[in-house]
Amino acid sequence: MLQSELAAVRAERDGLKLQLAINQNHFDWLRMKVNSLEFERAGFLHQLYGVKTPAPVIERQVQVDPAIDPKNFSFDDMGDDMAKTFGLPIYDTKS
C-alpha cells in the first residue's frame, strides 16, 4: 500500500519537474520575444519621431537562499542559535 502510494507520488513529482522545465523554457522564449519587441518599438519611435525612449526589459529573477547569498556573506560569528538551525557544530569557548 505505502509503496504504491510512494510510487504514485514520485511519478507525480517527476511529471511536475518535467512540466516546470517546459514552462521555464516557454517563459524564457516569451521573455526574450517581449524584450526584442520593446527594443524594436523604441527604435521605431526614435526613427519616426526622433524621440529616444527607454525600452523596458523583463529579467529572470532567481531566488537565492539568504544564507548563501554572496551579498550577505560575512566572516562575523553567526551565533549558536543560527549554527544550530544550519546543523553546524557549536564550539563552546566559554570554558
N, CA, C and O atoms as CSV, one atom per row, in Angstrom:
chain,resi,resn,atom,element,x,y,z
A,1,MET,N,N,0.830,-1.196,0.000
A,1,MET,CA,C,0.000,0.000,0.000
A,1,MET,C,C,0.872,1.258,0.000
A,1,MET,O,O,0.705,2.137,-0.846
A,2,LEU,N,N,1.807,1.336,0.958
A,2,LEU,CA,C,2.653,2.518,1.046
A,2,LEU,C,C,3.589,2.625,-0.154
A,2,LEU,O,O,3.871,3.723,-0.634
A,3,GLN,N,N,4.069,1.479,-0.634
A,3,GLN,CA,C,4.969,1.507,-1.784
A,3,GLN,C,C,4.263,1.999,-3.032
A,3,GLN,O,O,4.848,2.736,-3.826
A,4,SER,N,N,3.017,1.603,-3.215
A,4,SER,CA,C,2.277,2.066,-4.391
A,4,SER,C,C,1.970,3.561,-4.288
A,4,SER,O,O,2.002,4.271,-5.293
A,5,GLU,N,N,1.674,4.041,-3.074
A,5,GLU,CA,C,1.456,5.476,-2.884
A,5,GLU,C,C,2.745,6.252,-3.120
A,5,GLU,O,O,2.731,7.316,-3.739
A,6,LEU,N,N,3.863,5.716,-2.625
A,6,LEU,CA,C,5.154,6.354,-2.839
A,6,LEU,C,C,5.495,6.404,-4.323
A,6,LEU,O,O,5.991,7.419,-4.811
A,7,ALA,N,N,5.236,5.330,-5.034
A,7,ALA,CA,C,5.499,5.305,-6.474
A,7,ALA,C,C,4.623,6.320,-7.197
A,7,ALA,O,O,5.081,6.984,-8.126
A,8,ALA,N,N,3.364,6.444,-6.778
A,8,ALA,CA,C,2.467,7.412,-7.410
A,8,ALA,C,C,2.929,8.842,-7.139
A,8,ALA,O,O,2.896,9.687,-8.034
A,9,VAL,N,N,3.357,9.113,-5.913
A,9,VAL,CA,C,3.832,10.456,-5.566
A,9,VAL,C,C,5.119,10.775,-6.322
A,9,VAL,O,O,5.293,11.897,-6.798
A,10,ARG,N,N,6.021,9.801,-6.436
A,10,ARG,CA,C,7.257,10.024,-7.183
A,10,ARG,C,C,6.981,10.279,-8.658
A,10,ARG,O,O,7.617,11.134,-9.274
A,11,ALA,N,N,6.028,9.533,-9.227
A,11,ALA,CA,C,5.675,9.745,-10.631
A,11,ALA,C,C,5.079,11.136,-10.834
A,11,ALA,O,O,5.379,11.814,-11.816
A,12,GLU,N,N,4.234,11.551,-9.896
A,12,GLU,CA,C,3.655,12.893,-9.984
A,12,GLU,C,C,4.735,13.960,-9.850
A,12,GLU,O,O,4.721,14.954,-10.576
A,13,ARG,N,N,5.682,13.755,-8.915
A,13,ARG,CA,C,6.783,14.690,-8.730
A,13,ARG,C,C,7.631,14.800,-9.991
A,13,ARG,O,O,7.997,15.900,-10.403
A,14,ASP,N,N,7.944,13.661,-10.603
A,14,ASP,CA,C,8.747,13.678,-11.824
A,14,ASP,C,C,8.012,14.371,-12.966
A,14,ASP,O,O,8.619,15.088,-13.761
A,15,GLY,N,N,6.710,14.153,-13.038
A,15,GLY,CA,C,5.912,14.833,-14.052
A,15,GLY,C,C,5.885,16.332,-13.845
A,15,GLY,O,O,5.954,17.097,-14.806
A,16,LEU,N,N,5.784,16.757,-12.587
A,16,LEU,CA,C,5.786,18.185,-12.281
A,16,LEU,C,C,7.149,18.816,-12.567
A,16,LEU,O,O,7.217,19.958,-13.022
A,17,LYS,N,N,8.232,18.084,-12.305
A,17,LYS,CA,C,9.564,18.601,-12.628
A,17,LYS,C,C,9.710,18.810,-14.129
A,17,LYS,O,O,10.249,19.823,-14.575
A,18,LEU,N,N,9.227,17.846,-14.901
A,18,LEU,CA,C,9.293,17.972,-16.356
A,18,LEU,C,C,8.447,19.146,-16.835
A,18,LEU,O,O,8.879,19.915,-17.694
A,19,GLN,N,N,7.254,19.287,-16.287
A,19,GLN,CA,C,6.384,20.397,-16.683
A,19,GLN,C,C,6.991,21.736,-16.288
A,19,GLN,O,O,6.857,22.713,-17.025
A,20,LEU,N,N,7.653,21.797,-15.144
A,20,LEU,CA,C,8.321,23.026,-14.723
A,20,LEU,C,C,9.412,23.410,-15.719
A,20,LEU,O,O,9.535,24.578,-16.088
A,21,ALA,N,N,10.199,22.433,-16.153
A,21,ALA,CA,C,11.255,22.718,-17.130
A,21,ALA,C,C,10.673,23.201,-18.451
A,21,ALA,O,O,11.209,24.121,-19.068
A,22,ILE,N,N,9.589,22.592,-18.882
A,22,ILE,CA,C,8.936,23.013,-20.129
A,22,ILE,C,C,8.389,24.426,-19.986
A,22,ILE,O,O,8.571,25.258,-20.875
A,23,ASN,N,N,7.721,24.701,-18.871
A,23,ASN,CA,C,7.164,26.035,-18.649
A,23,ASN,C,C,8.260,27.090,-18.557
A,23,ASN,O,O,8.084,28.214,-19.027
A,24,GLN,N,N,9.399,26.728,-17.949
A,24,GLN,CA,C,10.506,27.675,-17.845
A,24,GLN,C,C,11.063,27.999,-19.224
A,24,GLN,O,O,11.398,29.151,-19.500
A,25,ASN,N,N,11.166,27.000,-20.088
A,25,ASN,CA,C,11.622,27.249,-21.459
A,25,ASN,C,C,10.655,28.154,-22.207
A,25,ASN,O,O,11.078,29.056,-22.930
A,26,HIS,N,N,9.360,27.916,-22.038
A,26,HIS,CA,C,8.360,28.773,-22.691
A,26,HIS,C,C,8.442,30.201,-22.165
A,26,HIS,O,O,8.360,31.158,-22.935
A,27,PHE,N,N,8.603,30.341,-20.858
A,27,PHE,CA,C,8.711,31.674,-20.274
A,27,PHE,C,C,9.950,32.398,-20.777
A,27,PHE,O,O,9.890,33.587,-21.093
A,28,ASP,N,N,11.080,31.686,-20.854
A,28,ASP,CA,C,12.316,32.310,-21.334
A,28,ASP,C,C,12.159,32.771,-22.783
A,28,ASP,O,O,12.604,33.862,-23.141
A,29,TRP,N,N,11.523,31.936,-23.617
A,29,TRP,CA,C,11.305,32.326,-25.015
A,29,TRP,C,C,10.401,33.565,-25.075
A,29,TRP,O,O,10.689,34.508,-25.812
A,30,LEU,N,N,9.326,33.562,-24.312
A,30,LEU,CA,C,8.397,34.692,-24.311
A,30,LEU,C,C,9.064,35.950,-23.778
A,30,LEU,O,O,8.836,37.040,-24.303
A,31,ARG,N,N,9.879,35.815,-22.749
A,31,ARG,CA,C,10.604,36.958,-22.185
A,31,ARG,C,C,11.538,37.572,-23.226
A,31,ARG,O,O,11.593,38.793,-23.373
A,32,MET,N,N,12.266,36.731,-23.942
A,32,MET,CA,C,13.184,37.235,-24.973
A,32,MET,C,C,12.418,37.894,-26.110
A,32,MET,O,O,12.857,38.911,-26.645
A,33,LYS,N,N,11.279,37.325,-26.483
A,33,LYS,CA,C,10.467,37.891,-27.571
A,33,LYS,C,C,9.917,39.262,-27.179
A,33,LYS,O,O,9.964,40.202,-27.973
A,34,VAL,N,N,9.394,39.375,-25.954
A,34,VAL,CA,C,8.858,40.661,-25.495
A,34,VAL,C,C,9.969,41.698,-25.413
A,34,VAL,O,O,9.770,42.846,-25.812
A,35,ASN,N,N,11.136,41.312,-24.901
A,35,ASN,CA,C,12.255,42.251,-24.818
A,35,ASN,C,C,12.670,42.742,-26.203
A,35,ASN,O,O,12.918,43.933,-26.391
A,36,SER,N,N,12.745,41.828,-27.174
A,36,SER,CA,C,13.135,42.254,-28.525
A,36,SER,C,C,12.073,43.162,-29.140
A,36,SER,O,O,12.410,44.108,-29.854
A,37,LEU,N,N,10.807,42.889,-28.876
A,37,LEU,CA,C,9.746,43.766,-29.397
A,37,LEU,C,C,9.808,45.151,-28.761
A,37,LEU,O,O,9.559,46.150,-29.435
A,38,GLU,N,N,10.133,45.222,-27.488
A,38,GLU,CA,C,10.248,46.518,-26.825
A,38,GLU,C,C,11.415,47.324,-27.391
A,38,GLU,O,O,11.293,48.533,-27.591
A,39,PHE,N,N,12.557,46.656,-27.655
A,39,PHE,CA,C,13.687,47.356,-28.262
A,39,PHE,C,C,13.344,47.813,-29.680
A,39,PHE,O,O,13.734,48.901,-30.102
A,40,GLU,N,N,12.619,46.980,-30.400
A,40,GLU,CA,C,12.198,47.336,-31.757
A,40,GLU,C,C,11.252,48.540,-31.724
A,40,GLU,O,O,11.379,49.457,-32.535
A,41,ARG,N,N,10.313,48.529,-30.790
A,41,ARG,CA,C,9.370,49.644,-30.671
A,41,ARG,C,C,10.110,50.938,-30.340
A,41,ARG,O,O,9.816,51.988,-30.911
A,42,ALA,N,N,11.065,50.863,-29.422
A,42,ALA,CA,C,11.834,52.055,-29.058
A,42,ALA,C,C,12.637,52.551,-30.265
A,42,ALA,O,O,12.768,53.758,-30.470
A,43,GLY,N,N,13.173,51.625,-31.061
A,43,GLY,CA,C,13.908,52.018,-32.268
A,43,GLY,C,C,13.005,52.690,-33.287
A,43,GLY,O,O,13.401,53.677,-33.907
A,44,PHE,N,N,11.796,52.170,-33.469
A,44,PHE,CA,C,10.856,52.780,-34.402
A,44,PHE,C,C,10.444,54.176,-33.953
A,44,PHE,O,O,10.350,55.094,-34.768
A,45,LEU,N,N,10.199,54.334,-32.652
A,45,LEU,CA,C,9.847,55.667,-32.145
A,45,LEU,C,C,10.979,56.658,-32.381
A,45,LEU,O,O,10.738,57.824,-32.692
A,46,HIS,N,N,12.195,56.196,-32.235
A,46,HIS,CA,C,13.345,57.072,-32.456
A,46,HIS,C,C,13.477,57.419,-33.942
A,46,HIS,O,O,13.774,58.563,-34.286
A,47,GLN,N,N,13.257,56.440,-34.819
A,47,GLN,CA,C,13.348,56.700,-36.259
A,47,GLN,C,C,12.235,57.618,-36.751
A,47,GLN,O,O,12.487,58.537,-37.531
A,48,LEU,N,N,11.014,57.375,-36.302
A,48,LEU,CA,C,9.879,58.129,-36.818
A,48,LEU,C,C,9.766,59.525,-36.214
A,48,LEU,O,O,9.514,60.495,-36.928
A,49,TYR,N,N,9.949,59.624,-34.916
A,49,TYR,CA,C,9.690,60.891,-34.248
A,49,TYR,C,C,10.932,61.531,-33.631
A,49,TYR,O,O,10.875,62.661,-33.148
A,50,GLY,N,N,12.041,60.816,-33.647
A,50,GLY,CA,C,13.252,61.350,-33.059
A,50,GLY,C,C,13.219,61.365,-31.544
A,50,GLY,O,O,13.989,62.083,-30.906
A,51,VAL,N,N,12.337,60.580,-30.976
A,51,VAL,CA,C,12.191,60.534,-29.523
A,51,VAL,C,C,12.884,59.281,-29.007
A,51,VAL,O,O,12.565,58.160,-29.403
A,52,LYS,N,N,13.843,59.502,-28.109
A,52,LYS,CA,C,14.504,58.352,-27.515
A,52,LYS,C,C,13.746,57.951,-26.262
A,52,LYS,O,O,13.636,58.728,-25.314
A,53,THR,N,N,13.226,56.735,-26.266
A,53,THR,CA,C,12.516,56.215,-25.096
A,53,THR,C,C,13.244,54.978,-24.589
A,53,THR,O,O,13.771,54.193,-25.378
A,54,PRO,N,N,13.272,54.810,-23.296
A,54,PRO,CA,C,13.898,53.588,-22.780
A,54,PRO,C,C,13.018,52.378,-23.070
A,54,PRO,O,O,11.791,52.471,-23.048
A,55,ALA,N,N,13.643,51.269,-23.335
A,55,ALA,CA,C,12.900,50.033,-23.580
A,55,ALA,C,C,12.868,49.223,-22.285
A,55,ALA,O,O,13.915,48.862,-21.749
A,56,PRO,N,N,11.677,48.941,-21.789
A,56,PRO,CA,C,11.610,48.112,-20.581
A,56,PRO,C,C,12.104,46.702,-20.872
A,56,PRO,O,O,11.916,46.178,-21.970
A,57,VAL,N,N,12.724,46.110,-19.897
A,57,VAL,CA,C,13.292,44.779,-20.059
A,57,VAL,C,C,12.755,43.872,-18.964
A,57,VAL,O,O,12.756,44.232,-17.787
A,58,ILE,N,N,12.301,42.708,-19.359
A,58,ILE,CA,C,11.862,41.710,-18.398
A,58,ILE,C,C,13.060,40.815,-18.109
A,58,ILE,O,O,13.635,40.220,-19.021
A,59,GLU,N,N,13.430,40.724,-16.842
A,59,GLU,CA,C,14.564,39.901,-16.448
A,59,GLU,C,C,14.085,38.731,-15.611
A,59,GLU,O,O,13.068,38.804,-14.922
A,60,ARG,N,N,14.833,37.668,-15.688
A,60,ARG,CA,C,14.509,36.490,-14.891
A,60,ARG,C,C,15.100,36.661,-13.501
A,60,ARG,O,O,16.300,36.889,-13.351
A,61,GLN,N,N,14.260,36.552,-12.499
A,61,GLN,CA,C,14.688,36.672,-11.113
A,61,GLN,C,C,14.976,35.278,-10.577
A,61,GLN,O,O,14.152,34.373,-10.711
A,62,VAL,N,N,16.123,35.109,-9.982
A,62,VAL,CA,C,16.480,33.832,-9.385
A,62,VAL,C,C,16.458,33.997,-7.878
A,62,VAL,O,O,17.111,34.881,-7.324
A,63,GLN,N,N,15.701,33.139,-7.230
A,63,GLN,CA,C,15.620,33.194,-5.777
A,63,GLN,C,C,16.909,32.636,-5.190
A,63,GLN,O,O,17.338,31.537,-5.540
A,64,VAL,N,N,17.513,33.392,-4.308
A,64,VAL,CA,C,18.760,32.979,-3.679
A,64,VAL,C,C,18.503,32.783,-2.196
A,64,VAL,O,O,17.854,33.606,-1.550
A,65,ASP,N,N,19.013,31.702,-1.674
A,65,ASP,CA,C,18.902,31.454,-0.234
A,65,ASP,C,C,19.714,32.518,0.490
A,65,ASP,O,O,20.903,32.665,0.206
A,66,PRO,N,N,19.115,33.267,1.417
A,66,PRO,CA,C,19.861,34.330,2.103
A,66,PRO,C,C,21.096,33.818,2.826
A,66,PRO,O,O,22.044,34.572,3.045
A,67,ALA,N,N,21.093,32.548,3.197
A,67,ALA,CA,C,22.243,32.011,3.920
A,67,ALA,C,C,23.468,31.895,3.021
A,67,ALA,O,O,24.597,31.957,3.507
A,68,ILE,N,N,23.256,31.725,1.692
A,68,ILE,CA,C,24.394,31.569,0.784
A,68,ILE,C,C,24.503,32.725,-0.198
A,68,ILE,O,O,25.276,32.656,-1.154
A,69,ASP,N,N,23.738,33.780,0.027
A,69,ASP,CA,C,23.796,34.944,-0.857
A,69,ASP,C,C,25.138,35.647,-0.670
A,69,ASP,O,O,25.479,36.017,0.453
A,70,PRO,N,N,25.915,35.841,-1.754
A,70,PRO,CA,C,27.230,36.476,-1.603
A,70,PRO,C,C,27.154,37.894,-1.041
A,70,PRO,O,O,28.107,38.349,-0.408
A,71,LYS,N,N,26.047,38.602,-1.256
A,71,LYS,CA,C,25.928,39.959,-0.720
A,71,LYS,C,C,25.825,39.944,0.801
A,71,LYS,O,O,26.207,40.909,1.464
A,72,ASN,N,N,25.306,38.842,1.352
A,72,ASN,CA,C,25.145,38.749,2.795
A,72,ASN,C,C,26.301,38.017,3.467
A,72,ASN,O,O,26.256,37.764,4.671
A,73,PHE,N,N,27.334,37.675,2.701
A,73,PHE,CA,C,28.446,36.914,3.252
A,73,PHE,C,C,29.226,37.751,4.255
A,73,PHE,O,O,29.485,38.935,4.037
A,74,SER,N,N,29.589,37.115,5.346
A,74,SER,CA,C,30.335,37.816,6.381
A,74,SER,C,C,31.183,36.812,7.134
A,74,SER,O,O,30.819,35.642,7.256
A,75,PHE,N,N,32.313,37.273,7.638
A,75,PHE,CA,C,33.143,36.440,8.482
A,75,PHE,C,C,32.755,36.579,9.952
A,75,PHE,O,O,33.377,35.962,10.816
A,76,ASP,N,N,31.745,37.375,10.238
A,76,ASP,CA,C,31.308,37.544,11.618
A,76,ASP,C,C,30.679,36.248,12.128
A,76,ASP,O,O,30.165,35.443,11.351
A,77,ASP,N,N,30.731,36.065,13.439
A,77,ASP,CA,C,30.156,34.881,14.066
A,77,ASP,C,C,28.639,34.929,13.911
A,77,ASP,O,O,28.005,35.935,14.229
A,78,MET,N,N,28.066,33.835,13.422
A,78,MET,CA,C,26.622,33.799,13.218
A,78,MET,C,C,25.858,33.541,14.489
A,78,MET,O,O,24.655,33.796,14.545
A,79,GLY,N,N,26.516,33.045,15.509
A,79,GLY,CA,C,25.839,32.769,16.769
A,79,GLY,C,C,25.426,31.316,16.868
A,79,GLY,O,O,25.265,30.621,15.864
A,80,ASP,N,N,25.259,30.877,18.095
A,80,ASP,CA,C,24.942,29.473,18.338
A,80,ASP,C,C,23.573,29.081,17.799
A,80,ASP,O,O,23.400,27.987,17.263
A,81,ASP,N,N,22.599,29.978,17.943
A,81,ASP,CA,C,21.240,29.643,17.506
A,81,ASP,C,C,21.179,29.419,15.998
A,81,ASP,O,O,20.574,28.450,15.540
A,82,MET,N,N,21.797,30.300,15.230
A,82,MET,CA,C,21.775,30.142,13.782
A,82,MET,C,C,22.602,28.928,13.362
A,82,MET,O,O,22.243,28.232,12.413
A,83,ALA,N,N,23.695,28.675,14.059
A,83,ALA,CA,C,24.517,27.499,13.747
A,83,ALA,C,C,23.714,26.221,13.963
A,83,ALA,O,O,23.828,25.272,13.188
A,84,LYS,N,N,22.899,26.201,15.020
A,84,LYS,CA,C,22.053,25.026,15.269
A,84,LYS,C,C,21.048,24.835,14.140
A,84,LYS,O,O,20.803,23.706,13.716
A,85,THR,N,N,20.460,25.934,13.646
A,85,THR,CA,C,19.462,25.797,12.581
A,85,THR,C,C,20.084,25.279,11.297
A,85,THR,O,O,19.412,24.600,10.521
A,86,PHE,N,N,21.361,25.587,11.054
A,86,PHE,CA,C,22.035,25.097,9.854
A,86,PHE,C,C,22.693,23.745,10.074
A,86,PHE,O,O,23.260,23.176,9.141
A,87,GLY,N,N,22.627,23.220,11.304
A,87,GLY,CA,C,23.219,21.938,11.590
A,87,GLY,C,C,24.732,21.980,11.711
A,87,GLY,O,O,25.400,20.961,11.536
A,88,LEU,N,N,25.270,23.143,12.005
A,88,LEU,CA,C,26.711,23.288,12.149
A,88,LEU,C,C,27.128,22.983,13.583
A,88,LEU,O,O,26.325,23.129,14.504
A,89,PRO,N,N,28.365,22.564,13.779
A,89,PRO,CA,C,28.813,22.285,15.150
A,89,PRO,C,C,28.946,23.569,15.948
A,89,PRO,O,O,29.212,24.638,15.398
A,90,ILE,N,N,28.759,23.449,17.235
A,90,ILE,CA,C,28.861,24.583,18.147
A,90,ILE,C,C,30.060,24.346,19.039
A,90,ILE,O,O,30.159,23.316,19.706
A,91,TYR,N,N,30.962,25.299,19.047
A,91,TYR,CA,C,32.179,25.201,19.829
A,91,TYR,C,C,32.040,26.076,21.060
A,91,TYR,O,O,31.885,27.293,20.958
A,92,ASP,N,N,32.095,25.458,22.200
A,92,ASP,CA,C,31.949,26.179,23.458
A,92,ASP,C,C,33.290,26.821,23.805
A,92,ASP,O,O,34.246,26.125,24.146
A,93,THR,N,N,33.359,28.144,23.717
A,93,THR,CA,C,34.603,28.854,24.004
A,93,THR,C,C,34.560,29.527,25.370
A,93,THR,O,O,35.489,30.250,25.730
A,94,LYS,N,N,33.491,29.297,26.136
A,94,LYS,CA,C,33.343,29.971,27.426
A,94,LYS,C,C,34.191,29.317,28.510
A,94,LYS,O,O,34.479,29.946,29.529
A,95,SER,N,N,34.592,28.074,28.308
A,95,SER,CA,C,35.367,27.401,29.360
A,95,SER,C,C,36.849,27.453,29.113
A,95,SER,O,O,37.627,26.930,29.910
